[in-house]
Amino acid sequence: MALVHEDGSGVSGAESYVSLSDADAYHAARSRTDWTAADAAIREAALRKSTDDVDARFAGRWLGRIQTASQTLAWPRAEAVDADGRKLSGVPASLKAAVCELAYSSLSSDGTSAAPVIERTEKVGPISTIVKYAEGTMTVSQSQTQAFRLLSGLLIGGGSVRVVRT
């Protein structure tokens, strides 16, 4: 089933803030060949999942209010302005970038990444764990942290996003 993306007009039935072609371009610009190497259906599923995660996690904390009663996703928003007083219209670039980062993180953590995996034992005090990193890419926690930083300007209270490493 083709991915239905929000184009900024309040699309009923939208499943993602980012089209597959825009996500592909975003990751290609960052030399993430493992993203485009994955099957299109897997990439679309990652975009759906990351959009669902963002909307669920930040429900009730977005700036402004829903633009149209028929839209499926939380954005676009009416009466939303950034920290400099500029009106936020459509789907903000920072939201699209955050969804791309989370989709990449999801793709990598699902084991579908084509990048070689490096295992390393990390120890903090008496606790140690094995952490897996994809060589040549951001770690999952870095990608998630970047996504939450990108979203902070779209939330009531600004930079009060709590990031917890799992």
DSSP file with accessible surface (Angstrom, degrees, kcal/mol):
  #  RESIDUE AA STRUCTURE BP1 BP2  ACC     N-H-->O    O-->H-N    N-H-->O    O-->H-N    TCO  KAPPA ALPHA  PHI   PSI    X-CA   Y-CA   Z-CA
    1    1 A M              0   0  179      0, 0.0     2,-0.1     0, 0.0     3,-0.1   0.000 360.0 360.0 360.0 130.3    0.0    0.0    0.0
    2    2 A A        -     0   0   76      1,-0.1     2,-0.3    42,-0.0    39,-0.0  -0.373 360.0-106.6 -66.2 141.7    1.4    3.4   -1.0
    3    3 A L        -     0   0   22     -2,-0.1     2,-0.6     1,-0.0    17,-0.1  -0.497  26.3-148.0 -70.0 128.9    2.4    5.7    1.8
    4    4 A V        -     0   0   62     -2,-0.3    11,-3.8     9,-0.2    12,-1.2  -0.896  21.6-167.1 -99.6 117.3    0.0    8.7    2.2
    5    5 A H  B     -a   16   0A  71     -2,-0.6     2,-0.4     9,-0.2    12,-0.2  -0.786  25.8-108.9-110.6 153.6    2.0   11.7    3.4
    6    6 A E        -     0   0    1     10,-2.9    13,-0.1    -2,-0.3    85,-0.1  -0.642  26.0-171.5 -76.1 125.0    0.9   15.0    4.9
    7    7 A D        -     0   0  103     -2,-0.4    -1,-0.1    11,-0.1    84,-0.1   0.337  55.3 -93.4-101.4   5.9    1.5   17.8    2.3
    8    8 A G  S    S+     0   0   17     82,-0.2    82,-0.4    67,-0.2    -2,-0.1   0.385 108.4  93.3 100.2  -2.3    0.7   20.6    4.7
    9    9 A S  S    S-     0   0   70     67,-0.0    62,-0.0    82,-0.0    -3,-0.0   0.429 106.0 -95.0-101.9  -0.9   -3.0   21.0    3.8
   10   10 A G        -     0   0    7      1,-0.1     2,-0.2    65,-0.1    60,-0.1   0.922  48.5-153.9  87.2  53.0   -4.4   18.7    6.5
   11   11 A V    >   -     0   0   31     60,-0.1    61,-1.6     1,-0.1     3,-1.2  -0.400   8.3-134.2 -67.6 125.4   -4.7   15.4    4.5
   12   12 A S  T 3  S+     0   0   87      1,-0.2    59,-0.2    59,-0.2    -1,-0.1  -0.663  93.7  20.6 -76.4 129.2   -7.3   13.0    5.8
   13   13 A G  T 3  S+     0   0   40     -2,-0.4    -1,-0.2     1,-0.3    -9,-0.2   0.501  84.9 157.7  89.9   4.2   -5.8    9.6    5.9
   14   14 A A    <   -     0   0    3     -3,-1.2    -1,-0.3     1,-0.1    -9,-0.2  -0.365  20.3-177.4 -64.2 141.0   -2.1   10.8    6.1
   15   15 A E        +     0   0   39    -11,-3.8     2,-0.3     1,-0.2    37,-0.2   0.497  62.8  29.3-114.5 -14.1    0.3    8.2    7.6
   16   16 A S  B     -a    5   0A   0    -12,-1.2   -10,-2.9    35,-0.1    -1,-0.2  -0.996  58.1-139.4-148.8 150.9    3.5   10.1    7.5
   17   17 A Y  S    S+     0   0    1     -2,-0.3     2,-0.4    30,-0.3   -12,-0.1   0.570  94.9  52.0 -81.8 -10.1    4.9   13.7    7.7
   18   18 A V  S    S-     0   0    3    -14,-0.1     2,-0.1    29,-0.1    -1,-0.1  -0.985  79.8-129.9-132.9 135.9    7.4   12.8    5.0
   19   19 A S     >  -     0   0   11     -2,-0.4     4,-2.4   -13,-0.1     5,-0.2  -0.402  30.2-114.4 -74.6 159.2    7.1   11.2    1.6
   20   20 A L  H  > S+     0   0   29      1,-0.2     4,-2.8     2,-0.2     5,-0.2   0.925 117.1  51.8 -61.8 -41.3    9.3    8.3    0.8
   21   21 A S  H  > S+     0   0   82      1,-0.2     4,-2.2     2,-0.2    -1,-0.2   0.900 110.3  48.2 -65.6 -37.8   11.1   10.3   -1.9
   22   22 A D  H  > S+     0   0   79      2,-0.2     4,-2.4     1,-0.2    -1,-0.2   0.899 112.5  48.9 -67.9 -39.5   11.8   13.2    0.5
   23   23 A A  H  X S+     0   0    0     -4,-2.4     4,-2.5     2,-0.2     5,-0.3   0.918 110.1  51.8 -64.9 -41.0   13.1   10.7    3.1
   24   24 A D  H  X S+     0   0   35     -4,-2.8     4,-2.5     1,-0.2    -2,-0.2   0.922 111.5  46.8 -60.4 -43.4   15.3    9.1    0.5
   25   25 A A  H  X S+     0   0   62     -4,-2.2     4,-2.2     2,-0.2    -1,-0.2   0.905 110.4  53.5 -65.1 -41.3   16.7   12.5   -0.4
   26   26 A Y  H  X S+     0   0   34     -4,-2.4     4,-0.5     1,-0.2    -2,-0.2   0.942 114.7  40.0 -58.0 -49.2   17.2   13.4    3.2
   27   27 A H  H ><>S+     0   0    0     -4,-2.5     5,-2.5     1,-0.2     3,-0.8   0.866 111.5  56.2 -74.0 -33.4   19.2   10.2    3.9
   28   28 A A  H ><5S+     0   0   62     -4,-2.5     3,-1.9    -5,-0.3    -1,-0.2   0.903 102.6  56.8 -63.3 -38.2   21.1   10.4    0.6
   29   29 A A  H 3<5S+     0   0   78     -4,-2.2    -1,-0.3     1,-0.3    -2,-0.2   0.720 109.1  47.0 -65.1 -18.3   22.3   13.9    1.5
   30   30 A R  T <<5S-     0   0  116     -3,-0.8    -1,-0.3    -4,-0.5    -2,-0.2   0.162 116.5-115.0-107.4  14.0   23.8   12.3    4.7
   31   31 A S  T < 5 +     0   0  103     -3,-1.9     2,-1.3     1,-0.2    -3,-0.2   0.811  61.4 153.0  57.0  36.5   25.4    9.4    2.8
   32   32 A R    >>< +     0   0   16     -5,-2.5     3,-1.3     1,-0.2     4,-1.0  -0.621   8.5 165.7 -94.6  76.7   23.2    6.8    4.5
   33   33 A T  H 3>  +     0   0  107     -2,-1.3     4,-1.6     1,-0.3    -1,-0.2   0.747  68.4  68.7 -67.3 -22.5   23.3    4.2    1.8
   34   34 A D  H 3> S+     0   0    5      2,-0.2     4,-0.8     1,-0.2    -1,-0.3   0.804  95.2  57.7 -67.9 -24.3   21.8    1.6    4.2
   35   35 A W  H X4 S+     0   0    0     -3,-1.3     3,-0.9     1,-0.2    -1,-0.2   0.976 111.2  38.6 -67.1 -54.2   18.6    3.5    4.1
   36   36 A T  H 3< S+     0   0   66     -4,-1.0    -2,-0.2     1,-0.2    -1,-0.2   0.741 108.5  64.4 -72.8 -18.6   18.1    3.3    0.4
   37   37 A A  H 3< S+     0   0   70     -4,-1.6    -1,-0.2     2,-0.1    -2,-0.2   0.762  87.4  89.3 -73.4 -22.5   19.4   -0.2    0.3
   38   38 A A  S << S-     0   0   12     -3,-0.9    75,-0.1    -4,-0.8     5,-0.1  -0.400  96.5 -89.1 -73.6 151.9   16.4   -1.3    2.4
   39   39 A D     >  -     0   0  101      1,-0.1     4,-2.2    -2,-0.1     3,-0.4  -0.262  33.4-120.8 -58.3 143.7   13.2   -2.4    0.7
   40   40 A A  H  > S+     0   0   39      1,-0.2     4,-2.8     2,-0.2     5,-0.2   0.874 112.9  55.4 -57.2 -39.4   10.8    0.5   -0.1
   41   41 A A  H  > S+     0   0   57      1,-0.2     4,-2.1     2,-0.2    -1,-0.2   0.885 108.4  48.6 -63.6 -35.8    8.0   -1.2    2.0
   42   42 A I  H  > S+     0   0   65     -3,-0.4     4,-2.2     2,-0.2    -2,-0.2   0.910 111.5  49.0 -70.2 -41.2   10.4   -1.4    5.0
   43   43 A R  H  X S+     0   0   25     -4,-2.2     4,-2.0     2,-0.2    -2,-0.2   0.922 111.6  49.7 -64.7 -41.6   11.3    2.3    4.6
   44   44 A E  H  X S+     0   0   35     -4,-2.8     4,-2.5     1,-0.2    -2,-0.2   0.914 109.8  50.9 -62.7 -42.1    7.6    3.2    4.3
   45   45 A A  H  X S+     0   0   51     -4,-2.1     4,-2.7     1,-0.2    -1,-0.2   0.901 108.4  52.5 -62.1 -38.9    6.8    1.2    7.5
   46   46 A A  H  X S+     0   0    5     -4,-2.2     4,-2.5     2,-0.2    -1,-0.2   0.893 109.6  48.9 -64.5 -39.1    9.6    3.0    9.3
   47   47 A L  H  X S+     0   0    0     -4,-2.0     4,-2.2     2,-0.2   -30,-0.3   0.912 112.1  48.6 -67.2 -41.0    8.2    6.4    8.3
   48   48 A R  H  X S+     0   0   49     -4,-2.5     4,-2.7     2,-0.2    -2,-0.2   0.942 113.3  47.6 -60.9 -47.8    4.7    5.4    9.5
   49   49 A K  H  X S+     0   0   98     -4,-2.7     4,-2.7     1,-0.2    -2,-0.2   0.924 112.2  47.9 -62.3 -44.8    6.1    4.1   12.8
   50   50 A S  H  X S+     0   0    1     -4,-2.5     4,-2.4     2,-0.2    -1,-0.2   0.897 112.0  49.8 -68.0 -35.6    8.1    7.2   13.5
   51   51 A T  H  X S+     0   0    0     -4,-2.2     4,-2.6     2,-0.2     5,-0.2   0.943 112.2  47.9 -65.2 -45.8    5.2    9.5   12.6
   52   52 A D  H  X S+     0   0   95     -4,-2.7     4,-2.5   -37,-0.2     5,-0.2   0.919 112.2  50.2 -58.4 -44.2    2.9    7.5   14.9
   53   53 A D  H  X S+     0   0   66     -4,-2.7     4,-2.8     2,-0.2     5,-0.2   0.918 111.2  47.7 -62.2 -45.1    5.6    7.7   17.7
   54   54 A V  H  X S+     0   0    1     -4,-2.4     4,-2.0     2,-0.2    -2,-0.2   0.941 113.8  46.5 -63.1 -48.0    6.1   11.4   17.4
   55   55 A D  H  < S+     0   0   27     -4,-2.6     4,-0.5     1,-0.2    -1,-0.2   0.907 116.7  44.3 -63.6 -39.4    2.3   12.2   17.4
   56   56 A A  H >< S+     0   0   78     -4,-2.5     3,-0.7    -5,-0.2    -2,-0.2   0.925 113.6  49.3 -70.2 -43.9    1.7    9.9   20.4
   57   57 A R  H 3< S+     0   0  140     -4,-2.8    -1,-0.2    -5,-0.2    -2,-0.2   0.856 121.1  33.4 -65.0 -36.3    4.7   11.0   22.4
   58   58 A F  T >X S+     0   0    3     -4,-2.0     3,-2.5    -5,-0.2     4,-0.6   0.246  79.2 143.0-111.0  16.1    4.0   14.7   22.1
   59   59 A A  T <4 S+     0   0   69     -3,-0.7    -3,-0.1    -4,-0.5    -4,-0.0  -0.288  77.9  14.4 -55.4 131.3    0.1   14.8   22.0
   60   60 A G  T 34 S+     0   0   75      1,-0.1    -1,-0.3     3,-0.1    -2,-0.0   0.394 114.1  79.5  83.1  -3.7   -1.1   17.8   23.8
   61   61 A R  T <4  +     0   0   79     -3,-2.5    95,-3.6     2,-0.1    -2,-0.2   0.446  63.0 111.0-113.7  -3.7    2.3   19.5   23.8
   62   62 A W  B  < S-B  155   0B   5     -4,-0.6    93,-0.2    93,-0.2     2,-0.1  -0.410  73.7-107.4 -70.9 149.4    2.4   20.9   20.3
   63   63 A L  S    S+     0   0   36     91,-2.3    17,-0.2    -2,-0.1    -1,-0.1  -0.374  83.0   0.9 -66.0 152.6    2.3   24.6   19.7
   64   64 A G  S    S-     0   0   34     15,-0.4     2,-0.3    13,-0.1    15,-0.2  -0.223  92.8 -75.2  70.3-156.2   -1.0   25.9   18.3
   65   65 A R  E     -C   78   0C 127     13,-2.4    13,-3.5     1,-0.0    15,-0.1  -0.941  54.9 -69.3-141.4 161.9   -4.0   23.8   17.5
   66   66 A I  E     -C   77   0C  67     -2,-0.3    11,-0.2    11,-0.2     9,-0.1  -0.224  40.2-145.3 -51.5 137.4   -5.1   21.4   14.8
   67   67 A Q  S    S+     0   0   75      9,-1.7     2,-0.4     1,-0.2    -1,-0.1   0.909  76.5  17.0 -77.0 -44.2   -5.7   23.2   11.5
   68   68 A T    >   -     0   0   44      8,-0.3     3,-1.0     1,-0.1    -1,-0.2  -0.976  66.2-132.1-132.6 147.8   -8.6   21.2   10.2
   69   69 A A  T 3  S+     0   0  114     -2,-0.4    -1,-0.1     1,-0.2   -59,-0.0   0.768 106.1  54.1 -66.1 -24.6  -11.1   18.8   11.8
   70   70 A S  T 3  S+     0   0   77    -60,-0.1   -57,-0.2   -58,-0.1    -1,-0.2   0.581  80.4 110.9 -90.6  -7.9  -10.6   16.2    9.1
   71   71 A Q    <   -     0   0   16     -3,-1.0   -59,-0.2   -59,-0.2   -60,-0.1  -0.368  55.5-152.4 -70.2 147.4   -6.8   15.9    9.2
   72   72 A T  S    S+     0   0   77    -61,-1.6    -1,-0.1     3,-0.1     2,-0.1   0.865  72.3  55.5 -85.6 -40.8   -5.3   12.7   10.6
   73   73 A L  S    S-     0   0    9    -62,-0.4   -59,-0.0     2,-0.2   -21,-0.0  -0.419  88.9-109.6 -95.5 169.2   -2.0   13.9   12.0
   74   74 A A  S    S+     0   0   14     -2,-0.1    -7,-0.2    -8,-0.1    -1,-0.1   0.737  84.4  98.5 -70.6 -25.7   -1.2   16.6   14.6
   75   75 A W        +     0   0    0     -9,-0.1    -2,-0.2     2,-0.1     2,-0.2  -0.905  45.6  58.5-113.1 144.7    0.3   18.9   11.9
   76   76 A P  S    S-     0   0    0      0, 0.0    -9,-1.7     0, 0.0     2,-0.3   0.401  75.8-166.3 -78.1 160.8   -0.4   21.2   10.2
   77   77 A R  E     -C   66   0C  26     13,-0.5     3,-0.4    11,-0.2     2,-0.3  -0.896  15.5-137.8-121.4 147.1   -1.3   23.5   13.1
   78   78 A A  E    S+C   65   0C  18    -13,-3.5   -13,-2.4    -2,-0.3     3,-0.1  -0.743  87.0  16.7 -97.3 151.0   -3.1   26.9   13.3
   79   79 A E  S    S+     0   0  139     -2,-0.3     2,-0.5   -15,-0.2   -15,-0.4   0.740  86.8 141.9  61.2  27.0   -1.8   29.7   15.5
   80   80 A A        +     0   0    0      8,-0.4     8,-3.2    -3,-0.4     2,-0.3  -0.874  23.5 175.9-100.2 128.6    1.7   28.1   15.9
   81   81 A V  B     -D   87   0D  73     -2,-0.5     6,-0.2     6,-0.3   -17,-0.1  -0.967  24.2-124.6-130.0 148.7    4.6   30.4   16.0
   82   82 A D    >   -     0   0   31      4,-2.6     3,-2.2    -2,-0.3    72,-0.1  -0.189  44.1 -85.1 -82.0-177.7    8.3   29.7   16.5
   83   83 A A  T 3  S+     0   0  106      1,-0.3    -1,-0.1     2,-0.1    -2,-0.0   0.731 130.0  53.4 -62.8 -22.3   10.5   31.4   19.2
   84   84 A D  T 3  S-     0   0  125      2,-0.1    -1,-0.3     0, 0.0    -2,-0.0   0.320 121.4-105.4 -95.4   7.3   11.2   34.3   16.8
   85   85 A G  S <  S+     0   0   54     -3,-2.2     2,-0.3     1,-0.3    -2,-0.1   0.544  71.5 144.2  84.0   8.2    7.5   34.9   16.3
   86   86 A R        -     0   0  149      1,-0.1    -4,-2.6    -5,-0.0    -1,-0.3  -0.640  55.6-110.8 -82.4 138.7    7.3   33.5   12.8
   87   87 A K  B     -D   81   0D 154     -2,-0.3     2,-0.7    -6,-0.2    -6,-0.3  -0.427  24.3-139.2 -67.6 133.1    4.1   31.6   11.8
   88   88 A L        +     0   0   25     -8,-3.2    -8,-0.4    -2,-0.2     2,-0.3  -0.861  29.7 178.4 -94.4 114.7    4.7   27.9   11.4
   89   89 A S        -     0   0   86     -2,-0.7   -11,-0.1   -13,-0.1     2,-0.0  -0.850  45.2  -8.2-118.8 155.8    2.7   26.7    8.4
   90   90 A G  S    S-     0   0   17    -82,-0.4   -13,-0.5    -2,-0.3   -82,-0.2  -0.342 119.8 -25.6  65.3-141.5    2.3   23.3    6.8
   91   91 A V  S    S-     0   0   14    -84,-0.1    -2,-0.1   -15,-0.1    -1,-0.1  -0.937  76.8-123.9-108.0 112.2    4.7   20.6    8.2
   92   92 A P    >>  -     0   0   15      0, 0.0     4,-2.0     0, 0.0     3,-0.5  -0.218  13.2-123.7 -58.2 145.6    7.8   22.3    9.6
   93   93 A A  H 3> S+     0   0   81      1,-0.2     4,-2.7     2,-0.2     5,-0.2   0.854 111.7  57.6 -57.8 -35.5   11.1   21.2    8.2
   94   94 A S  H 3> S+     0   0   37      2,-0.2     4,-2.2     1,-0.2    -1,-0.2   0.870 105.8  49.7 -67.3 -33.1   12.3   20.3   11.7
   95   95 A L  H <> S+     0   0    0     -3,-0.5     4,-2.4     2,-0.2    -2,-0.2   0.926 111.4  48.7 -69.4 -43.3    9.4   17.9   12.1
   96   96 A K  H  X S+     0   0   78     -4,-2.0     4,-2.3     1,-0.2    -2,-0.2   0.930 112.6  48.3 -60.7 -44.5   10.2   16.3    8.8
   97   97 A A  H  X S+     0   0   16     -4,-2.7     4,-2.5     1,-0.2    -1,-0.2   0.907 110.5  51.6 -63.5 -40.8   13.8   15.9    9.7
   98   98 A A  H  X S+     0   0    0     -4,-2.2     4,-2.7     2,-0.2     5,-0.2   0.919 109.3  49.5 -63.0 -42.1   12.9   14.5   13.1
   99   99 A V  H  X S+     0   0    0     -4,-2.4     4,-2.6     1,-0.2    -1,-0.2   0.920 110.9  50.6 -63.6 -40.9   10.7   11.9   11.5
  100  100 A C  H  X S+     0   0    3     -4,-2.3     4,-2.3     2,-0.2    -2,-0.2   0.919 111.1  48.6 -61.8 -43.3   13.5   11.0    9.1
  101  101 A E  H  X S+     0   0    4     -4,-2.5     4,-2.5     2,-0.2    -2,-0.2   0.923 113.7  45.7 -63.1 -45.2   15.9   10.6   12.0
  102  102 A L  H  X S+     0   0   19     -4,-2.7     4,-2.7     2,-0.2    -1,-0.2   0.879 111.5  52.3 -67.5 -36.6   13.5    8.4   13.9
  103  103 A A  H  X S+     0   0    0     -4,-2.6     4,-2.7    -5,-0.2    -2,-0.2   0.920 110.6  48.3 -64.5 -40.8   12.7    6.3   10.8
  104  104 A Y  H  X S+     0   0    1     -4,-2.3     4,-2.8     2,-0.2     5,-0.2   0.929 111.7  49.7 -64.1 -43.2   16.4    5.8   10.3
  105  105 A S  H  X S+     0   0    3     -4,-2.5     4,-2.6     1,-0.2    -2,-0.2   0.922 112.2  48.2 -60.5 -43.6   16.8    4.8   13.9
  106  106 A S  H  X S+     0   0    7     -4,-2.7     4,-1.5     2,-0.2    -2,-0.2   0.921 111.6  49.5 -63.8 -44.3   13.9    2.4   13.6
  107  107 A L  H  <>S+     0   0    1     -4,-2.7     5,-1.4     1,-0.2     6,-0.4   0.938 114.0  45.4 -61.5 -45.1   15.3    0.9   10.5
  108  108 A S  H ><5S+     0   0   21     -4,-2.8     3,-1.3     1,-0.2     5,-0.4   0.904 113.0  49.2 -66.6 -41.1   18.8    0.4   12.0
  109  109 A S  H 3<5S+     0   0   74     -4,-2.6    -1,-0.2     1,-0.3    -2,-0.2   0.718 101.1  64.3 -75.8 -17.8   17.4   -1.0   15.3
  110  110 A D  T 3<5S-     0   0   99     -4,-1.5    -1,-0.3    -3,-0.2    -2,-0.2   0.467 114.1-115.7 -80.8  -1.5   15.2   -3.5   13.4
  111  111 A G  T < 5S+     0   0   64     -3,-1.3    -3,-0.2    -4,-0.2    -2,-0.1   0.606  87.4 114.3  79.9  12.0   18.3   -5.2   12.1
  112  112 A T      < +     0   0   53     -5,-1.4    -4,-0.2   -70,-0.0     2,-0.2   0.436  41.9 115.1 -94.6   0.3   17.5   -4.3    8.5
  113  113 A S        -     0   0   23     -6,-0.4   -78,-0.1    -5,-0.4     4,-0.1  -0.467  59.8-148.3 -70.4 140.9   20.5   -1.9    8.1
  114  114 A A        +     0   0   75     -2,-0.2    -1,-0.1   -80,-0.1     3,-0.1   0.559  66.8 106.6 -84.3  -8.7   23.1   -3.0    5.6
  115  115 A A  S    S-     0   0   15      1,-0.1    21,-0.1    19,-0.0    -2,-0.1  -0.432  82.6-101.6 -72.6 145.1   25.8   -1.4    7.6
  116  116 A P        -     0   0   76      0, 0.0    19,-3.2     0, 0.0     2,-0.4  -0.359  37.7-128.2 -63.0 146.2   28.2   -3.7    9.5
  117  117 A V  E     -E  134   0E  90     17,-0.2     2,-0.5    -3,-0.1    17,-0.2  -0.829  16.3-159.5-103.2 135.4   27.5   -3.9   13.2
  118  118 A I  E     -E  133   0E  79     15,-3.8    15,-3.1    -2,-0.4     2,-0.4  -0.949   7.6-153.0-112.0 128.7   30.1   -3.4   15.9
  119  119 A E  E     +E  132   0E 117     -2,-0.5     2,-0.3    13,-0.2    13,-0.2  -0.866  18.5 172.8-102.6 137.7   29.4   -4.7   19.4
  120  120 A R  E     -E  131   0E 135     11,-2.5    11,-3.3    -2,-0.4     2,-0.5  -0.999  29.8-128.7-143.0 138.8   31.0   -3.0   22.4
  121  121 A T  E     -E  130   0E  95     -2,-0.3     2,-0.4     9,-0.2     9,-0.2  -0.782  26.4-166.6 -87.8 126.1   30.6   -3.6   26.1
  122  122 A E  E     -E  129   0E  39      7,-3.0     7,-2.3    -2,-0.5     2,-0.4  -0.937   0.4-163.3-114.1 141.0   29.9   -0.3   27.9
  123  123 A K  E     +E  128   0E 154     -2,-0.4     2,-0.4     5,-0.2     5,-0.2  -0.983  14.2 179.5-129.8 131.2   30.2    0.0   31.7
  124  124 A V  E >   -E  127   0E 118      3,-3.0     3,-2.1    -2,-0.4    -2,-0.0  -0.962  69.9 -51.0-127.6 110.0   28.8    2.6   34.0
  125  125 A G  T 3  S-     0   0   57     -2,-0.4    -1,-0.0     1,-0.3     0, 0.0  -0.364 123.3 -17.2  59.4-131.6   29.6    1.9   37.6
  126  126 A P  T 3  S+     0   0  127      0, 0.0     2,-0.5     0, 0.0    -1,-0.3   0.518 121.6  90.5 -83.7  -1.0   28.5   -1.7   38.4
  127  127 A I  E <   +E  124   0E 126     -3,-2.1    -3,-3.0     2,-0.0     2,-0.3  -0.805  50.4 174.6-102.0 130.2   26.3   -1.9   35.3
  128  128 A S  E     +E  123   0E  73     -2,-0.5     2,-0.3    -5,-0.2    -5,-0.2  -0.971   0.2 172.2-131.2 150.9   27.6   -3.2   32.0
  129  129 A T  E     -E  122   0E  83     -7,-2.3    -7,-3.0    -2,-0.3     2,-0.5  -0.983  34.6-111.6-150.1 157.1   25.8   -3.9   28.8
  130  130 A I  E     -E  121   0E  99     -2,-0.3     2,-0.4    -9,-0.2    -9,-0.2  -0.834  33.7-165.1 -93.5 126.0   26.6   -4.9   25.2
  131  131 A V  E     -E  120   0E  24    -11,-3.3   -11,-2.5    -2,-0.5     2,-0.5  -0.931   7.9-146.4-113.6 136.3   25.8   -2.0   22.8
  132  132 A K  E     -E  119   0E 140     -2,-0.4     2,-0.4   -13,-0.2   -13,-0.2  -0.885  15.7-173.2-104.9 132.2   25.6   -2.5   19.0
  133  133 A Y  E     -E  118   0E  35    -15,-3.1   -15,-3.8    -2,-0.5     2,-0.6  -0.953  24.3-128.6-121.9 142.2   26.6    0.2   16.7
  134  134 A A  E >   -E  117   0E  17     -2,-0.4     3,-1.6   -17,-0.2   -17,-0.2  -0.807  37.0-116.6 -88.5 122.1   26.3    0.4   12.9
  135  135 A E  T 3  S+     0   0  111    -19,-3.2     3,-0.1    -2,-0.6    -1,-0.0  -0.332  93.3  11.9 -61.5 133.8   29.7    1.2   11.5
  136  136 A G  T 3  S+     0   0   83      1,-0.3     2,-0.3   -21,-0.1    -1,-0.2   0.567 113.8  85.1  80.1   8.2   29.8    4.5    9.6
  137  137 A T  S <  S-     0   0   32     -3,-1.6    -1,-0.3  -105,-0.1     2,-0.1  -0.856  87.9 -84.1-132.0 170.4   26.4    5.8   10.8
  138  138 A M        -     0   0   62     -2,-0.3    -4,-0.2    -3,-0.1     2,-0.1  -0.451  50.8-110.1 -67.5 147.6   25.0    7.6   13.8
  139  139 A T     >  -     0   0   20      1,-0.1     4,-2.4    -2,-0.1     5,-0.2  -0.387  30.6-107.5 -71.6 161.6   24.2    5.3   16.7
  140  140 A V  H  > S+     0   0   47      1,-0.2     4,-2.6     2,-0.2     5,-0.2   0.935 120.3  50.9 -57.8 -45.0   20.5    4.8   17.4
  141  141 A S  H  > S+     0   0   32      1,-0.2     4,-2.5     2,-0.2    -1,-0.2   0.889 109.7  50.4 -65.6 -34.7   20.7    7.0   20.6
  142  142 A Q  H  > S+     0   0  103      2,-0.2     4,-2.5     1,-0.2    -1,-0.2   0.917 111.2  48.6 -67.0 -41.5   22.4    9.8   18.7
  143  143 A S  H  X S+     0   0    1     -4,-2.4     4,-2.1     2,-0.2    -2,-0.2   0.919 113.6  46.5 -65.2 -42.2   19.8    9.7   15.9
  144  144 A Q  H  X S+     0   0   56     -4,-2.6     4,-2.4    -5,-0.2     5,-0.2   0.927 111.7  50.9 -66.2 -43.4   16.9    9.7   18.5
  145  145 A T  H  X S+     0   0   32     -4,-2.5     4,-2.2    -5,-0.2    -2,-0.2   0.925 109.9  50.6 -60.4 -42.8   18.6   12.6   20.5
  146  146 A Q  H  X S+     0   0   63     -4,-2.5     4,-2.1     1,-0.2    -1,-0.2   0.919 109.1  51.9 -60.9 -42.4   18.9   14.6   17.3
  147  147 A A  H  X S+     0   0    0     -4,-2.1     4,-1.6     1,-0.2    -2,-0.2   0.929 109.8  47.9 -61.5 -44.6   15.3   14.0   16.5
  148  148 A F  H  X S+     0   0   12     -4,-2.4     4,-1.1     1,-0.2    -1,-0.2   0.866 109.6  53.2 -69.3 -32.5   14.1   15.2   19.9
  149  149 A R  H  < S+     0   0  164     -4,-2.2     4,-0.5     1,-0.2     3,-0.4   0.906 107.6  52.1 -63.9 -42.5   16.3   18.3   19.6
  150  150 A L  H  < S+     0   0   42     -4,-2.1     3,-0.4     1,-0.2    -2,-0.2   0.849 111.0  48.1 -61.8 -33.7   14.7   19.1   16.2
  151  151 A L  H >< S+     0   0    0     -4,-1.6     3,-2.5     1,-0.2     4,-0.3   0.700  87.1  86.4 -80.7 -20.3   11.2   18.8   17.8
  152  152 A S  G >< S+     0   0   32     -4,-1.1     3,-1.2    -3,-0.4     8,-0.3   0.829  84.3  56.4 -57.1 -33.6   11.9   21.0   20.8
  153  153 A G  G 3  S+     0   0   44     -4,-0.5    -1,-0.3    -3,-0.4   -70,-0.1   0.563 103.7  55.5 -74.8  -6.4   11.1   24.2   19.0
  154  154 A L  G <  S+     0   0    5     -3,-2.5   -91,-2.3     4,-0.1     2,-0.3   0.361  95.0  86.3-104.1   3.3    7.6   22.9   18.1
  155  155 A L  B X  S-B   62   0B   2     -3,-1.2     3,-2.3    -4,-0.3   -93,-0.2  -0.795  86.6-103.4-111.2 148.3    6.5   22.1   21.6
  156  156 A I  T 3  S+     0   0   98    -95,-3.6     4,-0.1    -2,-0.3    -2,-0.1  -0.459 115.4  27.4 -60.6 129.0    4.9   24.2   24.4
  157  157 A G  T 3  S-     0   0   64     -2,-0.2    -1,-0.3    -4,-0.1     3,-0.2   0.461 103.8-133.0  91.0   0.5    7.7   24.9   26.8
  158  158 A G  S <  S+     0   0   27     -3,-2.3     2,-0.4     1,-0.2    -3,-0.2  -0.319  81.9  20.6  61.7-116.8   10.3   24.8   24.0
  159  159 A G  S    S+     0   0   64     -2,-0.2    -1,-0.2     1,-0.2    -6,-0.1   0.072  85.8 113.2 -81.9  29.1   13.4   22.7   24.9
  160  160 A S        +     0   0   66     -2,-0.4     2,-0.5    -8,-0.3    -1,-0.2   0.004  37.1 136.9 -91.7  32.3   11.9   20.7   27.7
  161  161 A V        -     0   0   27    -13,-0.1     2,-0.6    -3,-0.1    -9,-0.0  -0.665  48.0-142.9 -79.2 125.9   12.1   17.4   25.8
  162  162 A R        -     0   0  201     -2,-0.5     2,-0.5     2,-0.0    -2,-0.1  -0.819  13.7-163.2 -92.6 119.3   13.3   14.7   28.1
  163  163 A V        -     0   0   63     -2,-0.6     2,-0.5     2,-0.0   -18,-0.0  -0.910   5.6-172.3-106.1 124.1   15.6   12.2   26.4
  164  164 A V        -     0   0   82     -2,-0.5     2,-0.4     0, 0.0    -2,-0.0  -0.972  20.3-133.3-117.9 126.0   16.2    8.9   28.1
  165  165 A R              0   0  142     -2,-0.5    -2,-0.0     1,-0.0   -24,-0.0  -0.645 360.0 360.0 -79.4 127.6   18.7    6.5   26.8
  166  166 A T              0   0  158     -2,-0.4   -25,-0.1     0, 0.0    -1,-0.0  -0.644 360.0 360.0-104.6 360.0   17.4    3.0   26.6
